[in-house]
């Protein structure tokens, strides 16, 4: 508890900068980042079309944008093979792989708690309808 108390004392007072995980949430939990990283972590190196097939609702334009951003953030490695025809593969980087424990904890939380979230939503919706 002393560590969290120390952090709270040194935390910025500006609400936008007070939460140290804000930038991480922006990077990792944007709409398509999590499915892309999850897929690359579970299935290894993938070509663009393989990612498209596995993440069925993503558009090619959005997949391209997210892969570029993930490469820029250091979470994905893009490998260009100068063959005929050219081949490009994507894989999760070591930095991206370091997120695996976080994803595992979130998956565990989801398994344990999403039923309770659904029940709370149901109760709220019934009360709001009155």
Order of alpha helices (4+ residues) and beta strands (2+ residues): alpha-alpha-alpha-alpha-beta-alpha-alpha-beta-beta-alpha-alpha
